[in-house]
Amino acid sequence: MKQRIVIIGSGNVATALAVAAASKCDIVQVYSRTLTHAQQLAQRVHCPLATNRLDRLEKDADIYIIAVSDDAIAQIVSQVPDNGALWIHTSGSKPIGLFSGKRKCFGVMWPMQSFSKQLSVDFVEVPLFIEASSPEAHKALHRFASTLSHTVMEADSHRRARLHLASVFACNFSNHMYTLAQEVLDEDGLPFDVLKPLIRTTVEKLQNLSPTESQTGPAARADHQVMERQASMLTGDKQAIYRLISQSIMDRHHTDK
Amino acid sequence: MKQRIVIIGSGNVATALAVAAASKCDIVQVYSRTLTHAQQLAQRVHCPLATNRLDRLEKDADIYIIAVSDDAIAQIVSQVPDNGALWIHTSGSKPIGLFSGKRKCFGVMWPMQSFSKQLSVDFVEVPLFIEASSPEAHKALHRFASTLSHTVMEADSHRRARLHLASVFACNFSNHMYTLAQEVLDEDGLPFDVLKPLIRTTVEKLQNLSPTESQTGPAARADHQVMERQASMLTGDKQAIYRLISQSIMDRHHTDK
């Protein structure tokens, strides 16, 4: 029998989850503060009910997914009485304890992905990190998560925090390296587009090699002559970042330098 | 009429170029210091002649491509007398002046890509940066480059140096961010694979947005609470890099901070 799901929220995470769940579960209702947003998402996932009133939430669903901004989760939990179903939130940074004393059966399901309107994502590829209040809650949550994604792993608050920190390096900081590269090119009127094939290759290499194994460049081969020349072409924070990251690479690839 | 090409070298760049050129030009000979390497590459591109002797190079080709390690280029130029054909090297960091006084018609064609045995690359997507000794040399080189790639641009030594520096940020340094992310996960026994969907999304966003526009994360929204918590989870160079890059992002996204 299909699990009956209520989606609370209509933003990027709520939408991605609802769309992914629509073909595997019964989405019985969509809630949003803004009725038209609830209606739009409901229509998109062929769900018969949309509401902007928390007191009108369906009572007999199996799972209630709170996919709203971090600061709004606690208020929703407080405003709706427990009905014995499984309640989960989808935040990477909020603890499971947020439900304590307010629900009997609860959990967290954090999709580690940056969802946006511009880019559709294949949800089965999105790693889902789950945490549950009891073996029963875990069983229901794991069953649900496994219908959505190939990768379901356990992660408590501590592990979610490490994963979030790792994603800051891997995504936010790598993206800032693209920004700095663009600034270097802008000074000569060269277009950023020329770097894209090389950027794609760098990422594709990770399919077969660890990032340490696939590291190349002047620092990886301790080419001090090239590093000095390149550092001297830079000023300000770009120069400081160039020197610090080059040293960090050398420390890992040339322990004698 | 097809351009007649001699390939000098049998490494990753020589191989990628020979394979790309094979369907558009006549590759008349492959040279390598190691005869079996010359023979293997010649066979792969259906070329009748392979040699390991510079004094046996064909005399009547249109273009001689020196795709060997940077430090070996000058020696090859010195050892082979000029025959009036177009001679080019493929190095990003060596100047065109290396041919001066030794050839009449010469140039540089730098493919901005990291070629490897593990990963085949669609050569038409590889940006080629060219520089030539004369309008005639430029015409022949541009014609050749345009048969290989959609993106052919002019770049003298100065611009090649800027492009190389930009690629260090965009590729070598972004890859080091993956290494640091892996170290953060390793401490908790979490697999690096879970980051791959997010890494792919970060790169796919660049199709529609500039890196500055697509920047997300705690620093981009000046979330000092999260940044302090994350920095305190780190030690050593990871903490220094976290602080420096976060500040660099804030400087660009929150000029009042």
Interface residues (C-beta under 8 A of the other chain):
Chain A: S93 M112 Q113 S114 S116 Q118 L119 V121 E125 V126 P127 T151 M153 H158 R159 A161 R162 L163 H164 L165 A166 S167 V168 F169 A170 C171 N172 F173 S174 N175 H176 M177 Y178 T179 L180 A181 Q182 V184 L185 E187 D188 L190 F192 D193 V194 L195 K196 P197 L198 I199 R200 T201 T202 V203 E204 K205 L206 N208 L209 S210 P211 T212 S214 Q215 T216 G217 P218 A219 A220 V226 R229 Q230 M233 L234 D237 K238 A240 I241 Y242 L244 I245 Q247 S248 I249 D251 R252
Chain B: S93 M112 Q113 S114 S116 Q118 L119 V121 E125 V126 P127 T151 M153 H158 R159 A161 R162 L163 H164 L165 A166 S167 V168 F169 A170 C171 N172 F173 S174 N175 H176 M177 Y178 T179 L180 A181 Q182 V184 L185 E187 D188 L190 F192 D193 V194 L195 K196 P197 L198 I199 R200 T201 T202 V203 E204 K205 L206 N208 L209 S210 P211 T212 S214 Q215 T216 G217 P218 A219 A220 V226 R229 Q230 M233 L234 D237 K238 A240 I241 Y242 L244 I245 Q247 S248 I249 D251 R252
